[in-house]
């Protein structure tokens, strides 16, 4: 079971979804209409799909060196941070938080 903590814009009520082992967190979220950003089209070239794994980090695949290098640039980086496009779901429960902000170099919004 994948539990997504409430996010003001993407998932206001939070969600509990079935995420099949072997899929990326990003794909699992998108398949359940949680529109997490993925500006680089899931190619491990940005940090827009950054998530914080609150429970179950050990059930995911290990982060690659490329992913760890990119995470250093993510907004709100924590020791449990991962790029959801690179995080492959394993067996066991997960609880993830989508940070409030993202650093998106591919899209600029001016308020």
C-alpha positions as CSV (number, residue, x, y, z in Angstrom):
1,X,0.0,0.0,0.0
2,X,1.2,3.5,-0.9
3,X,0.0,6.3,1.3
4,X,0.4,9.8,0.0
5,X,0.2,12.5,2.6
6,X,-2.0,15.5,1.8
7,X,-0.6,18.0,-0.6
8,X,-2.4,21.3,-1.0
9,X,-2.6,21.2,-4.8
10,X,-1.9,17.7,-6.0
11,X,-3.7,15.6,-3.4
12,X,-5.6,17.7,-0.9
13,X,-7.1,14.8,1.0
14,X,-4.1,12.5,0.8
15,X,-4.6,9.1,-0.8
16,X,-4.0,5.4,-0.4
17,X,-3.3,3.5,-3.6
18,X,-2.1,0.1,-4.6
19,X,1.3,0.4,-6.2
20,X,2.5,-2.8,-7.8
21,X,6.1,-3.8,-7.1
22,X,8.4,-3.0,-10.0
23,X,6.8,0.3,-11.0
24,X,8.3,3.7,-10.2
25,X,6.7,5.9,-7.5
26,X,6.2,8.5,-10.2
27,X,4.2,6.1,-12.5
28,X,2.2,4.9,-9.5
29,X,1.2,8.4,-8.6
30,X,0.4,9.4,-12.1
31,X,-1.7,6.3,-12.7
32,X,-3.9,7.4,-9.7
33,X,-4.4,10.9,-10.9
34,X,-1.8,12.5,-8.6
35,X,-0.2,14.8,-11.1
36,X,3.3,15.0,-9.7
37,X,5.6,17.1,-11.9
38,X,8.1,15.3,-14.1
39,X,9.6,17.9,-16.3
40,X,12.4,15.7,-17.7
41,X,9.9,13.0,-18.7
42,X,11.3,10.7,-15.9
43,X,14.8,10.6,-17.3
44,X,16.6,11.5,-14.0
45,X,17.6,14.9,-15.3
46,X,15.7,17.3,-12.9
47,X,14.2,17.3,-9.4
48,X,10.6,18.1,-10.1
49,X,9.3,14.6,-9.0
50,X,11.1,14.9,-5.6
51,X,9.3,13.1,-2.8
52,X,10.2,12.5,0.9
53,X,9.7,8.9,1.9
54,X,8.3,9.0,5.5
55,X,7.9,5.2,5.9
56,X,9.3,2.3,3.9
57,X,12.5,3.8,2.4
58,X,14.2,0.4,2.8
59,X,11.6,-1.2,0.5
60,X,12.7,0.9,-2.5
61,X,15.7,0.3,-4.8
62,X,18.9,2.1,-3.8
63,X,19.4,5.6,-5.2
64,X,22.0,5.8,-8.1
65,X,24.9,8.2,-8.0
66,X,23.1,10.4,-10.6
67,X,20.0,10.5,-8.5
68,X,21.9,11.5,-5.4
69,X,23.7,14.2,-7.3
70,X,20.4,15.7,-8.5
71,X,18.8,15.4,-5.1
72,X,21.4,17.8,-3.8
73,X,19.7,20.5,-5.9
74,X,16.1,19.7,-4.7
75,X,14.1,22.1,-2.7
76,X,13.5,20.9,0.9
77,X,16.0,18.0,0.7
78,X,15.8,15.6,3.6
79,X,17.7,12.3,4.3
80,X,14.7,10.4,3.1
81,X,14.4,12.3,-0.2
82,X,14.1,10.4,-3.5
83,X,13.3,11.2,-7.1
84,X,10.0,9.4,-7.6
85,X,10.9,8.6,-11.2
86,X,13.9,6.6,-10.0
87,X,12.3,5.0,-7.0
88,X,11.1,1.5,-7.8
89,X,8.4,0.1,-5.5
90,X,9.2,-3.1,-3.7
91,X,7.3,-5.2,-1.1
92,X,5.9,-3.4,1.9
93,X,4.0,-0.3,2.9
94,X,5.2,3.2,1.8
95,X,4.2,6.7,3.1
96,X,5.4,9.5,0.9
97,X,5.1,13.3,1.1
98,X,5.2,15.5,-1.9
99,X,7.1,18.7,-1.0
100,X,5.1,21.9,-1.2
101,X,7.6,23.5,-3.7
102,X,9.7,22.2,-6.5
103,X,12.5,23.7,-8.5
104,X,11.5,23.5,-12.1
105,X,14.0,24.8,-14.6
106,X,11.9,23.7,-17.6
107,X,8.8,25.7,-16.6
108,X,8.6,29.2,-15.1
109,X,5.5,30.6,-13.5
110,X,5.3,34.2,-12.8
111,X,2.6,35.3,-10.4
